[in-house]
Amino acid sequence: MHLKYPFTKIYIFVLVVLSAVQTGCQTDLPSSENTTWTHYGGSPGQSKFFNASEINKENVDQLEVAWVYPTEEQMPNFFSPIVVDTTMYLVGKNSSLIAINLHTREEIWIHANLTGITKRGINYWESEDKNDRRLLLTVNNSLQAIDAVTGESIQSFGKNGYVDLRQGLDRDPTSIRRIQPMMPGVIYDDLVIMGSAPGENYFSAPGHIRAYHVVTGELMWTFHTIPQPGEYGYETWPKDAYKYVGGVNAWSEISVDVEKGIAYLPLGSPTYDYYGADRVGSNLFGNSLVALDARTGERLWHFQTVHHDLWDYDLSPAPQLLTINKDGKTIDAVAVATKHGFMFVFDRVTGEPVFPIEEKAFPPSEMPGEEAWPTQPIPSLPNFTRNEVTVETLNPYFSDSVREVWIQRLGEAKSGLYVPPSDQYETIMMPGALGGANFGNTASDPASGIMYVQTQEHASIYKLNKVEPPKIDLSENEVLRVMNLYDNTCKSCHGVDMSGGVGPSLLNVGQHMIYDEFKSIVINGKGQMPGFIHVDEETLKALYRYLGGNPRTFNFRRNIETKTPEGPVVATGGVEILPDENRASPMSEYPEGVDHPADRYTTDYGLDWPGLAAPPWSSLVAYDLNKGTIKWRRPIGQDSLYVQGDPSKGAPGGVLRKGMVITSSGLVFATAKGGKLYALDADDGEIVWETTLSHEVNGQPSMFLLDGKQYLVVNASSNFARDSYDHSKKAGALPKGYVVFALPKK
């Protein structure tokens, strides 16, 4: 057991006060709680729990589509709607924010063309007298506020109507190309607590956690996730690391215990993810669960789940706040599931592990300058994934020829938990970069102590390569490499002729985008586009030239043409974001005078063979945290990637970044790959109802009550990855959109 905080006098005083509050609190959920869905995960605790019983085990098989709000957009829509009273807020119609009257199902207002909005969700806040109701959202690295009643931007928020999220990170703000989070923040009182998604490249921005006043936009506090001189944890890094290391960010769901005033941060890996010679040490607060005073941002306690991460094992799912009964003792606990399949459980106030955690030894790194941490924390709870790929566990659907290739590759590679990446051989990690448990993949019944995890067992194959200095002149052969890159990486989204498809057109994109911005988007990703960190500078420049640009010139970006959608449009584009007067290039070298390794190494995410091991590849797992056991496990989803024979039958698998809703009537609603929507019995995991949606789901479902009737909302507006189960082409298919389910009218 390793407690990770110092017992200062101030902290002991806070601990005593919080413990007194804890003792006097009701542990069961009052009936008035969890009956709304005004946050991404239903409530600030992100439990995805809903207190309603109209839909139950006996009648759930009668669920039917009540109505659909269509989106009909080319780009996938991952938004998770929220509901306030009789209004639903969602994104559709070319990245417009839309308010829907749930009684009439008509649009109240449309704030059009919010290009660059965080696609997964927004925050809602209201004053005590409800005279001030506002939506907090991030757009193009800015935090903005929109009047929830009128749909118009609130110009008094921040400076000129917005907060520049690039400010306050101890880097030149104009050099930061990506910082806004993939997910909404979390509301606590009159604060919105924000994470970030700065990317995973060398020299990405740091992922410091910040809280802003919801009315004024004023920065109220900052928690340095990469400690600076004099701060706790600074000694776990090289002395100048805070000047160049990035990441250590909360890119997913932050959970808040509103009664105790504690925010729980699931923090990600430091950059660079797979080679850490420039960040020797354990690297606090990377890969840590951190408890902060939500009002001040002061650290209360933390636990690091991976020391000196070399495997991209971010903490990404929401920490779950549960009350458990262990050995006759009632404990307010916080539990976090990891990308590598472990479950950690702590006392919510003290940080004391509820179940033992042991530091175990693992192999050293063979890479120059690299110092893999000699031990890693292993919890005593059963893990929910496999951690190795062997010949015996290879996918049985492989053909004989493919199987023989993999038998040879496995013989030359290394696989197993915490095997450090190498440039001499492949390391096969299970799970890989996609989890395990990823964002949106945890939920709970807070009062019962039962926690649910959607897990994905996809391997990643890594091999480090030295980053070579870029060349100035490009040959024809190197241009051919660009075409190979486009065919293998870009074509499926941007089209065979670059004119667009799932993604936008790239024709002549180099004529209206400067090279630095183009490079940042390719490497770090933007919006729903993932980053491709493995692409070298030489190929990037060739690709940029192929798309009509010149890396040596600075072309000013043209305005993107937008269309005003039909309907009650009240505003368009949010507030005007003022351009930078002197825009700096993204940081690409270590600061002058800073000691650093002679070479850098990178690898891609190794996702070419996600179904390397035998199925099931995805499951829903229920933990009974009162006993510290797995209560049940149920394979879910459809994935025909490696199935021979009839592809329509598929094989269980494919949860990536889906969601759940847990009900007080004992149901677990879960989405999964292939447009699957399930209702499972919370007691034993039996599927009591399922349906197949016409389009893929990549957002968190929501639930609400209207005039006493219970509704489930699922955003089914993403395209299917493979035609083998493209249900949108079948007779009677629903349009892309938000599908609302309910029981039949009596």
C-alpha distance (Angstrom), angle and dihedral (degrees) to the residues before:
residue distance angle dihedral
M1 . . .
H2 3.78 . .
L3 3.78 120.3 .
K4 3.78 110.2 -159.1
Y5 3.78 106.0 -155.6
P6 3.81 138.1 74.1
F7 3.80 118.4 -119.6
T8 3.77 101.0 -127.2
K9 3.79 121.3 174.6
I10 3.79 91.2 -110.3
Y11 3.77 92.3 50.3
I12 3.80 93.0 48.2
F13 3.81 89.1 53.4
V14 3.82 90.9 50.7
L15 3.80 89.3 46.7
V16 3.78 92.8 53.0
V17 3.80 92.3 49.0
L18 3.80 93.3 47.4
S19 3.79 92.0 45.9
A20 3.78 89.9 53.3
V21 3.79 89.8 51.2
Q22 3.79 90.3 47.7
T23 3.80 92.9 52.2
G24 3.77 92.5 52.6
C25 3.81 96.7 46.3
Q26 3.76 126.3 101.7
T27 3.81 106.8 -115.1
D28 3.81 97.0 -159.7
L29 3.78 117.6 80.1
P30 3.80 113.0 -102.9
S31 3.80 112.1 -123.0
S32 3.82 90.6 -115.1
E33 3.81 93.0 61.6
N34 3.80 127.4 88.2
T35 3.81 93.1 19.0
T36 3.81 94.4 115.8
W37 3.81 134.9 56.4
T38 3.79 104.3 -146.1
H39 3.83 94.8 135.4
Y40 3.78 133.1 57.5
G41 3.81 91.9 -103.5
G42 3.80 94.8 32.8
S43 3.80 95.3 -96.8
P44 3.83 137.9 20.1
G45 3.81 87.4 -90.6
Q46 3.84 89.1 62.3
S47 3.82 90.7 -138.5
K48 3.84 94.4 142.0
F49 3.82 84.2 -140.9
F50 3.81 120.5 145.9
N51 3.77 125.4 -166.9
A52 3.81 106.9 -143.1
S53 3.78 134.1 106.9
E54 3.81 108.3 -167.1
I55 3.82 89.2 100.0
N56 3.79 107.2 54.0
K57 3.81 141.9 154.5
E58 3.80 92.7 -83.3
N59 3.82 97.7 53.5
V60 3.80 106.1 23.7
D61 3.81 90.4 99.9
Q62 3.81 87.1 67.6
L63 3.82 93.8 63.4
E64 3.77 113.6 130.5
V65 3.79 138.3 176.0
A66 3.81 107.3 -85.0
W67 3.82 95.7 -177.5
V68 3.78 143.3 -32.1
Y69 3.79 130.1 -135.5
P70 3.83 103.1 -153.2
T71 3.80 123.4 -142.3
E72 3.83 100.8 -178.9
E73 3.79 94.9 -173.0
Q74 3.79 129.1 145.0
M75 3.78 94.3 -137.0
P76 3.81 115.7 74.1
N77 3.79 114.8 -104.2
F78 3.80 116.2 -144.3
F79 3.80 98.1 172.8
S80 3.80 121.0 141.7
P81 3.80 109.2 -148.9
I82 3.79 123.4 -135.2
V83 3.79 126.4 -152.8
V84 3.81 126.6 -145.6
D85 3.81 116.0 -176.4
T86 3.83 102.9 -52.7
T87 3.82 97.5 -17.6
M88 3.79 128.3 91.9
Y89 3.80 119.5 -160.3
L90 3.79 118.6 -154.3
V91 3.80 143.3 150.1
G92 3.82 122.6 -111.8
K93 3.81 142.7 119.9
N94 3.79 100.5 66.2
S95 3.82 98.4 -31.4
S96 3.78 95.3 -44.4
L97 3.80 122.7 151.8
I98 3.80 109.2 -128.3
A99 3.80 134.4 -168.6
I100 3.82 115.3 -151.4
N101 3.81 125.6 -161.6
L102 3.80 102.8 -134.1
H103 3.80 93.8 -155.5
T104 3.80 95.6 53.8
R105 3.85 96.6 21.5
E106 3.79 87.4 -136.9
E107 3.79 129.0 130.6
I108 3.80 113.7 -95.6
W109 3.78 94.3 -172.3
I110 3.80 141.3 -18.1
H111 3.79 124.9 -146.4
A112 3.79 97.0 -162.3
N113 3.79 135.2 -149.4
L114 3.78 102.3 11.8
T115 3.79 89.0 168.9
G116 3.79 108.9 -172.2
I117 3.81 96.2 26.1
T118 3.79 116.0 151.3
K119 3.77 98.0 -99.1
R120 3.81 100.0 -150.4
G121 3.78 102.7 64.4
I122 3.79 154.1 -46.5
N123 3.79 137.0 -128.3
Y124 3.80 128.4 -112.9
W125 3.81 125.7 -153.2
E126 3.78 133.3 173.7
S127 3.80 133.5 -175.6
E128 3.79 120.1 -116.4
D129 3.80 91.6 -101.4
K130 3.84 89.7 44.4
N131 3.80 90.9 -129.2
D132 3.80 90.4 118.9
R133 3.80 113.8 53.0
R134 3.75 118.9 167.0
L135 3.78 143.7 169.2
L136 3.81 118.6 -137.9
L137 3.79 115.8 -152.9
T138 3.78 140.3 160.5
V139 3.79 121.7 -125.2
N140 3.82 125.1 175.6
N141 3.81 95.3 -20.3
S142 3.79 92.9 -44.1
L143 3.80 133.2 108.6
Q144 3.80 112.7 -136.4
A145 3.80 137.9 176.3
I146 3.80 127.2 -138.9
D147 3.79 125.8 -168.6
A148 3.81 104.5 -109.8
V149 3.83 91.7 -149.3
T150 3.82 101.0 45.9
G151 3.81 102.4 23.2
E152 3.78 92.1 -131.6
S153 3.80 125.2 131.5
I154 3.80 115.7 -100.2
Q155 3.78 102.7 -125.8
S156 3.82 94.2 -169.0
F157 3.82 91.5 64.5
G158 3.80 114.4 105.4
K159 3.79 115.9 -33.9
N160 3.80 115.6 -29.1
G161 3.80 88.3 -8.5
Y162 3.79 99.6 -53.8
V163 3.80 146.6 63.3
D164 3.80 117.3 -126.0
L165 3.81 103.1 -132.9
R166 3.81 90.9 -162.1
Q167 3.80 89.7 69.4
G168 3.79 121.7 92.9
L169 3.81 99.1 28.2
D170 3.82 97.1 110.1
R171 3.81 91.3 -113.7
D172 3.79 130.0 96.7
P173 3.83 99.6 -80.4
T174 3.80 92.6 -146.8
S175 3.82 89.9 59.1
I176 3.82 92.9 58.5
R177 3.79 111.7 94.1
R178 3.79 99.4 174.5
I179 3.79 130.6 28.0
Q180 3.80 111.2 123.2
P181 3.81 113.1 111.3
M182 3.79 124.8 -106.1
M183 3.80 88.5 -132.3
P184 3.80 135.0 42.9
G185 3.79 119.3 -93.5
V186 3.78 122.7 -114.6
I187 3.80 127.5 -103.4
Y188 3.79 121.0 -128.7
D189 3.80 115.9 173.4
D190 3.84 104.3 -55.4
L191 3.80 94.9 -18.1
V192 3.78 132.5 91.2
I193 3.80 109.6 -153.3
M194 3.80 111.7 -151.0
G195 3.77 135.4 -158.8
S196 3.81 124.2 -172.9
A197 3.80 145.7 -143.4
P198 3.83 106.8 -141.0
G199 3.81 94.8 162.9
E200 3.79 130.7 -110.6
N201 3.77 103.7 -95.7
Y202 3.77 127.0 118.1
F203 3.82 106.9 -80.3
S204 3.81 95.9 16.9
A205 3.79 113.8 158.5
P206 3.82 118.8 -86.5
G207 3.79 117.1 -98.3
H208 3.81 99.0 -129.7
I209 3.82 113.7 170.3
R210 3.79 115.1 -121.7
A211 3.79 136.5 -173.5
Y212 3.81 122.9 -152.7
H213 3.79 130.8 -168.0
V214 3.79 107.3 -107.1
V215 3.82 93.8 -140.9
T216 3.80 104.0 39.0
G217 3.81 101.4 23.5
E218 3.80 89.2 -130.6
L219 3.80 116.1 156.5
M220 3.81 103.8 -114.6
W221 3.80 101.7 179.4
T222 3.80 143.9 -10.6
F223 3.79 128.2 -152.4
H224 3.79 111.9 -157.3
T225 3.79 105.6 -137.5
I226 3.81 87.9 -172.3
P227 3.81 101.2 49.5
Q228 3.76 120.7 -126.9
P229 3.84 126.9 -145.9
G230 3.80 111.3 -56.2
E231 3.82 94.4 16.6
Y232 3.79 126.0 115.6
G233 3.80 110.9 -89.0
Y234 3.81 95.8 21.9
E235 3.82 90.7 119.6
T236 3.83 90.9 60.1
W237 3.83 89.2 73.7
P238 3.81 136.6 50.8
K239 3.80 107.7 -83.2
D240 3.84 95.6 -104.2
A241 3.81 98.4 36.3
Y242 3.81 93.8 109.1
K243 3.81 87.9 65.0
Y244 3.82 95.4 62.1
V245 3.82 112.2 9.5
G246 3.78 116.2 99.3
G247 3.78 138.2 -173.3
V248 3.81 121.3 44.8
N249 3.78 84.2 132.7
A250 3.79 137.8 149.0
W251 3.79 97.9 -123.9
S252 3.77 95.5 164.5
E253 3.80 137.1 31.2
I254 3.81 123.1 -12.0
S255 3.81 113.4 -162.9
V256 3.80 125.3 -149.1
D257 3.80 130.3 -162.2
V258 3.79 97.0 -148.6
E259 3.82 95.9 -168.2
K260 3.80 93.9 51.2
G261 3.80 94.6 36.0
I262 3.81 93.6 -129.1
A263 3.80 126.2 139.3
Y264 3.81 118.1 -155.5
L265 3.80 115.8 -151.3
P266 3.82 123.2 -160.4
L267 3.79 100.2 -156.1
G268 3.79 127.2 -160.1
S269 3.77 137.1 -139.0
P270 3.80 126.4 -65.1
T271 3.80 117.2 -114.2
Y272 2.84 131.9 -72.5
D273 3.82 90.8 43.3
Y274 3.81 101.5 -160.7
Y275 3.80 104.5 30.5
G276 3.79 120.7 44.0
A277 3.80 107.6 171.8
D278 3.81 88.8 124.8
R279 3.82 92.2 53.3
V280 3.80 104.5 46.2
G281 3.81 109.8 175.8
S282 3.78 138.0 57.5
N283 3.85 90.4 -66.4
L284 3.78 107.3 -139.6
F285 2.98 126.8 -130.3
G286 3.77 93.8 21.7
N287 3.82 114.9 117.2
S288 3.79 90.5 2.4
L289 3.77 137.1 137.5
V290 3.79 103.0 -133.7
A291 3.81 126.0 -169.1
L292 3.80 114.4 -153.4
D293 3.77 134.2 -177.4
A294 3.79 96.3 -106.4
R295 3.80 92.4 -147.2
T296 3.82 98.4 50.5
G297 3.81 107.0 17.0
E298 3.81 91.7 -123.1
R299 3.81 115.2 151.9
L300 3.79 114.0 -113.0
W301 3.80 99.8 175.7
H302 3.78 141.5 -33.1
F303 3.78 142.7 -167.6
Q304 3.79 125.2 -154.6
T305 3.80 111.6 -141.2
V306 3.85 95.0 -172.1
H307 3.80 123.8 27.1
H308 3.82 116.1 -144.3
D309 3.79 93.3 -8.8
L310 3.83 116.5 -136.8
W311 3.81 97.6 165.1
D312 3.83 106.7 59.6
Y313 3.80 90.0 -110.3
D314 3.80 95.6 160.8
L315 3.75 121.1 176.0
S316 3.78 98.3 -118.4
P317 3.84 112.9 150.6
A318 3.79 119.3 84.6
P319 3.81 115.0 -89.7
Q320 3.80 105.8 -114.5
L321 3.81 120.9 -133.0
L322 3.78 111.0 -146.8
T323 3.78 139.2 162.1
I324 3.79 109.9 -134.2
N325 3.78 136.2 -176.7
K326 3.79 111.3 -138.4
D327 3.78 122.3 172.8
G328 3.79 90.5 -18.9
K329 3.80 93.7 -52.0
T330 3.81 123.7 115.0
I331 3.80 111.3 -135.9
D332 3.79 129.6 -175.4
A333 3.79 97.8 -141.7
V334 3.79 140.0 -177.7
A335 3.80 118.2 -149.8
V336 3.78 128.8 -168.8
A337 3.81 128.5 -168.9
T338 3.80 119.5 -151.8
K339 3.78 138.2 -142.4
H340 3.81 89.8 -114.5
G341 3.77 94.6 55.2
F342 3.81 106.2 -97.5
M343 3.79 131.0 130.4
F344 3.82 119.3 -146.1
V345 3.83 120.8 -171.3
F346 3.82 126.3 -170.3
D347 3.77 140.3 174.8
R348 3.78 101.9 -94.4
V349 3.81 94.7 -133.6
T350 3.81 105.9 33.5
G351 3.79 102.4 29.7
E352 3.80 90.4 -129.0
P353 3.83 110.3 152.5
V354 3.80 110.3 -110.1
F355 3.81 91.2 -155.9
P356 3.82 122.8 33.8
I357 3.80 120.2 -88.1
E358 3.80 120.5 -161.1
E359 3.80 128.5 -161.0
K360 3.82 107.1 -132.8
A361 3.80 129.7 -171.9
F362 3.81 121.5 -109.7
P363 3.84 134.5 -177.9
P364 3.81 122.0 -73.5
S365 3.79 123.0 -119.3
E366 3.79 121.9 -100.3
M367 3.81 93.9 -157.7
P368 3.83 119.4 112.0
G369 3.79 111.9 -95.1
E370 3.79 93.1 -0.2
E371 3.80 119.3 128.6
A372 3.78 110.5 -171.7
W373 3.79 110.4 -159.2
P374 3.84 107.8 -100.0
T375 3.82 95.5 -133.7
Q376 3.80 138.5 31.7
P377 3.84 130.8 -162.3
I378 3.80 114.1 -105.0
P379 3.82 117.1 -171.4
S380 3.80 121.0 -141.3
L381 3.81 93.2 -128.8
P382 3.82 115.3 100.5
N383 3.80 112.0 -93.5
F384 3.79 120.1 -124.0
T385 3.83 100.7 -140.2
R386 3.76 140.0 48.7
N387 3.80 115.1 -104.8
E388 3.79 103.0 -158.3
V389 3.80 141.2 45.5
T390 3.81 116.1 -142.6
V391 3.79 135.8 169.7
E392 3.79 88.1 -100.1
T393 3.82 93.1 54.4
L394 3.83 97.6 45.1
N395 3.78 117.1 129.5
P396 3.83 106.1 -81.5
Y397 3.83 90.6 -149.8
F398 3.80 92.2 69.0
S399 3.77 116.4 112.8
D400 3.80 116.1 -114.6
S401 3.81 91.7 -103.8
V402 3.81 93.4 50.7
R403 3.78 90.9 45.3
E404 3.82 91.5 53.2
V405 3.81 90.7 51.7
W406 3.79 90.4 52.0
I407 3.77 94.1 46.7
Q408 3.80 87.5 57.4
R409 3.82 93.7 44.5
L410 3.80 91.8 49.5
G411 3.79 89.3 51.0
E412 3.79 90.3 56.4
A413 3.81 97.1 38.3
K414 3.80 134.5 66.4
S415 3.79 123.1 -123.9
G416 3.76 130.5 -179.8
L417 3.76 143.6 84.8
Y418 3.81 115.6 -42.7
V419 3.82 97.1 -3.7
P420 3.84 102.6 160.6
P421 3.83 116.7 -122.2
S422 3.80 116.6 -104.7
D423 3.79 140.5 -167.9
Q424 3.82 90.6 -140.2
Y425 3.81 100.5 60.1
E426 3.79 141.6 4.4
T427 3.78 120.5 -89.6
I428 3.79 114.2 -151.7
M429 3.79 110.1 -155.5
M430 3.79 123.0 -165.0
P431 2.94 112.2 -133.2
G432 3.78 100.3 19.9
A433 3.79 135.0 -166.4
L434 3.82 94.0 -45.6
G435 3.80 96.8 57.3
G436 3.07 159.2 -140.1
A437 3.73 93.8 -98.6
N438 3.79 115.7 5.2
F439 3.78 132.9 -179.9
G440 3.78 115.2 -49.0
N441 3.80 89.1 19.6
T442 3.82 101.1 109.7
A443 3.79 132.4 68.2
S444 3.79 137.0 154.0
D445 3.75 149.8 -164.8
P446 3.82 92.6 -123.7
A447 3.82 98.7 -159.0
S448 3.81 97.0 45.1
G449 3.80 98.3 48.9
I450 3.80 93.2 -123.8
M451 3.81 117.2 136.8
Y452 3.80 127.5 -169.3
V453 3.80 126.8 -150.1
Q454 3.78 128.7 -171.4
T455 3.77 105.7 -152.9
Q456 3.78 135.0 -168.6
E457 3.80 122.1 -160.3
H458 3.78 102.5 -159.3
A459 3.78 119.1 144.1
S460 3.80 127.5 -136.0
I461 3.80 122.9 -149.3
Y462 3.81 112.8 -150.1
K463 3.79 133.3 -172.4
L464 3.78 121.5 167.8
N465 3.79 121.0 -129.6
K466 3.78 127.3 -168.3
V467 3.81 113.9 -110.6
E468 3.80 105.2 -122.2
P469 3.83 122.5 -151.1
P470 3.81 111.5 -94.6
K471 3.79 119.7 -102.6
I472 3.78 121.8 -130.7
D473 3.82 100.0 -148.3
L474 3.80 120.8 54.1
S475 3.78 125.7 -151.9
E476 3.78 128.8 -147.7
N477 3.79 89.3 -105.7
E478 3.78 89.8 58.5
V479 3.80 90.2 52.1
L480 3.80 87.1 54.8
R481 3.80 86.7 56.6
V482 3.80 87.2 56.8
M483 3.78 91.2 56.4
N484 3.78 89.7 49.7
L485 3.81 89.3 51.1
Y486 3.79 91.4 49.3
D487 3.80 93.8 47.8
N488 3.82 93.4 49.8
T489 3.79 100.9 36.0
C490 3.79 113.4 19.6
K491 3.80 110.1 26.8
S492 3.81 97.5 77.0
C493 3.83 90.8 62.2
H494 3.82 105.0 25.8
G495 3.80 98.9 39.3
V496 3.78 137.5 -110.7
D497 3.82 91.6 -81.8
M498 3.84 95.0 35.4
S499 3.81 90.1 -112.2
G500 3.80 92.9 122.3
G501 3.78 140.4 -98.4
V502 3.78 123.2 168.3
G503 3.80 84.9 -4.6
P504 3.82 127.9 44.3
S505 3.79 126.6 -86.9
L506 3.80 115.8 -80.9
L507 3.80 96.2 -165.6
N508 3.82 108.0 137.8
V509 3.79 90.9 -15.4
G510 3.79 88.2 148.9
Q511 3.80 89.9 66.6
H512 3.79 93.7 64.4
M513 3.80 103.3 31.2
I514 3.79 127.6 64.1
Y515 3.79 116.6 -124.9
D516 3.80 95.9 -113.1
E517 3.79 91.1 55.8
F518 3.81 91.7 45.9
K519 3.80 90.9 50.1
S520 3.79 92.3 48.4
I521 3.82 92.6 51.6
V522 3.81 93.8 48.9
I523 3.80 95.1 46.3
N524 3.80 100.5 35.7
G525 3.80 101.7 26.5
K526 3.78 126.8 -133.3
G527 3.78 131.9 -129.2
Q528 3.80 105.9 -27.9
M529 3.81 94.4 -13.9
P530 3.82 112.4 103.3
G531 3.79 121.7 -134.2
F532 3.82 121.1 -104.2
I533 3.78 101.5 -152.5
H534 3.81 93.3 169.0
V535 3.83 93.8 69.6
D536 3.80 108.8 107.0
E537 3.79 124.8 -135.5
E538 3.80 93.9 -109.7
T539 3.79 93.2 56.0
L540 3.80 91.7 43.0
K541 3.79 92.1 56.3
A542 3.78 91.7 47.0
L543 3.80 91.1 49.8
Y544 3.80 90.6 49.1
R545 3.81 91.1 52.0
Y546 3.78 90.7 47.3
L547 3.81 88.0 55.6
G548 3.79 91.8 54.7
G549 3.79 102.8 -90.8
N550 3.77 136.8 116.9
P551 3.81 115.4 -139.6
R552 3.82 90.2 -152.6
T553 3.79 95.1 58.5
F554 3.77 133.0 65.7
N555 3.80 109.5 -131.4
F556 3.76 115.3 -172.4
R557 3.76 114.6 -124.8
R558 3.78 116.7 -110.5
N559 3.74 122.4 -132.4
I560 3.80 111.5 -89.6
E561 3.79 112.3 -119.8
T562 3.79 112.2 -118.2
K563 3.78 133.1 -174.0
T564 3.77 124.6 -137.4
P565 3.80 107.9 -128.0
E566 3.77 124.3 -133.3
G567 3.78 116.6 -97.1
P568 3.83 138.8 54.5
V569 3.81 98.3 -25.7
V570 3.82 109.6 -178.5
A571 3.81 99.6 169.6
T572 3.78 141.2 -1.2
G573 3.79 136.1 -144.0
G574 3.80 100.1 2.4
V575 3.79 117.1 -108.3
E576 3.78 120.8 -23.9
I577 3.80 111.1 -94.9
L578 3.77 110.2 -144.7
P579 3.83 114.4 -126.2
D580 3.79 121.4 -116.6
E581 3.78 112.5 -99.7
N582 3.80 94.8 -147.7
R583 3.78 111.0 17.1
A584 3.80 115.0 -157.9
S585 3.79 123.9 -148.1
P586 3.80 117.1 -107.3
M587 3.78 113.6 -88.0
S588 3.81 107.7 -88.9
E589 3.81 104.7 162.3
Y590 3.78 137.8 44.0
P591 3.81 114.8 -91.2
E592 3.76 115.4 -91.7
G593 3.79 113.5 -84.3
V594 3.81 95.3 16.9
D595 3.80 118.2 129.0
H596 3.78 111.7 -123.1
P597 3.81 141.4 156.6
A598 3.79 118.1 -80.3
D599 3.80 92.9 -126.5
R600 3.78 138.5 37.2
Y601 3.79 125.6 -148.6
T602 3.78 131.1 -160.4
T603 3.79 139.9 176.6
D604 3.76 134.1 -169.9
Y605 3.80 121.1 -112.7
G606 3.79 91.7 -93.3
L607 3.80 95.0 -133.8
D608 3.80 99.5 144.1
W609 3.81 93.2 105.4
P610 3.82 107.1 35.2
G611 3.82 92.3 155.3
L612 3.79 93.9 52.8
A613 3.79 94.5 126.8
A614 3.78 126.2 53.4
P615 3.81 118.3 -81.2
P616 2.93 149.6 -77.4
W617 3.79 87.5 89.3
S618 3.79 96.0 173.9
S619 3.76 132.5 33.7
L620 3.77 142.1 165.2
V621 3.80 110.5 -126.4
A622 3.82 126.9 -165.9
Y623 3.80 118.7 -154.6
D624 3.78 122.4 -160.8
L625 3.80 98.8 -150.7
N626 3.79 91.6 -175.6
K627 3.80 87.2 70.6
G628 3.78 100.9 21.5
T629 3.80 93.0 -121.4
I630 3.78 139.4 120.8
K631 3.79 105.4 -106.7
W632 3.81 96.6 -166.8
R633 3.79 143.8 -23.4
R634 3.81 126.8 -148.5
P635 3.84 126.2 -174.9
I636 3.81 110.4 -132.4
G637 3.79 138.8 178.3
Q638 3.77 136.6 42.9
D639 3.77 123.5 -95.4
S640 3.79 121.1 162.5
L641 3.80 96.0 173.5
Y642 3.80 95.7 118.2
V643 3.79 102.5 18.8
Q644 3.78 116.0 117.9
G645 3.78 120.4 -154.7
D646 3.78 118.7 24.4
P647 3.86 105.8 19.2
S648 3.79 92.1 -167.8
K649 3.80 90.4 71.3
G650 3.75 92.9 57.0
A651 3.77 125.2 175.8
P652 3.79 130.1 -95.1
G653 3.76 111.9 -83.1
G654 3.77 151.5 85.6
V655 3.80 116.9 92.9
L656 3.79 99.3 151.9
R657 3.80 110.6 159.4
K658 3.77 99.0 -21.0
G659 3.79 128.3 137.5
M660 3.79 149.9 -132.8
V661 3.78 142.9 -143.8
I662 3.82 118.4 -153.0
T663 3.82 117.9 -159.4
S664 3.78 132.6 -157.4
S665 3.81 87.8 -125.8
G666 3.81 90.2 70.7
L667 3.81 101.5 -97.4
V668 3.79 131.0 130.6
F669 3.80 113.0 -157.8
A670 3.79 111.3 -162.6
T671 3.78 136.1 174.4
A672 3.79 122.3 -147.7
K673 3.78 142.4 173.7
G674 3.77 118.2 -59.2
G675 3.80 95.1 40.1
K676 3.78 90.6 -70.3
L677 3.81 120.4 163.3
Y678 3.79 118.4 -175.9
A679 3.78 139.5 -176.0
L680 3.79 110.9 -155.7
D681 3.78 130.5 -171.9
A682 3.80 105.3 -108.4
D683 3.81 90.7 -146.2
D684 3.79 99.6 58.9
G685 3.82 108.8 0.8
E686 3.79 94.5 -113.4
I687 3.81 113.4 154.7
V688 3.81 106.4 -117.5
W689 3.81 96.6 173.6
E690 3.78 137.3 6.6
T691 3.77 139.8 171.5
T692 3.78 137.2 -178.2
L693 3.78 115.9 -127.6
S694 3.78 123.6 -144.3
H695 3.82 92.1 -120.6
E696 3.77 136.7 30.7
V697 3.81 121.1 -88.8
N698 3.81 119.9 -136.7
G699 3.80 101.2 156.7
Q700 3.78 135.3 81.4
P701 3.84 111.3 -93.8
S702 3.80 118.6 -125.2
M703 3.80 134.6 -151.2
F704 3.79 131.5 -156.5
L705 3.79 144.4 169.0
L706 3.80 122.1 -126.5
D707 3.81 118.6 -177.8
G708 3.79 88.2 -19.9
K709 3.81 94.5 -53.0
Q710 3.81 120.0 120.4
Y711 3.81 122.3 -130.8
L712 3.81 134.2 -174.5
V713 3.84 118.5 -153.9
V714 3.81 122.6 -159.6
N715 3.81 123.1 -178.7
A716 3.80 102.1 -139.2
S717 3.78 101.0 173.5
S718 3.80 107.3 114.6
N719 3.78 125.4 102.0
F720 3.77 122.1 -110.3
A721 3.78 115.6 -106.3
R722 3.81 94.3 -134.8
D723 3.80 134.7 27.6
S724 3.80 90.1 -131.5
Y725 3.79 88.9 87.0
D726 3.78 104.6 18.2
H727 3.79 98.0 145.5
S728 3.81 92.0 177.3
K729 3.80 89.1 80.3
K730 3.79 95.3 57.2
A731 3.79 124.7 102.3
G732 3.80 112.8 -87.5
A733 3.81 93.8 17.7
L734 3.78 115.9 163.5
P735 3.82 119.7 -121.7
K736 3.78 120.8 -103.6
G737 3.75 107.9 -82.2
Y738 3.77 151.4 82.7
V739 3.80 107.9 -36.1
V740 3.82 115.3 -155.2
F741 3.81 118.0 -158.2
A742 3.81 127.6 -164.4
L743 3.78 140.9 153.4
P744 3.82 116.0 -88.5
K745 3.76 116.9 -86.3
K746 3.77 112.4 -96.1
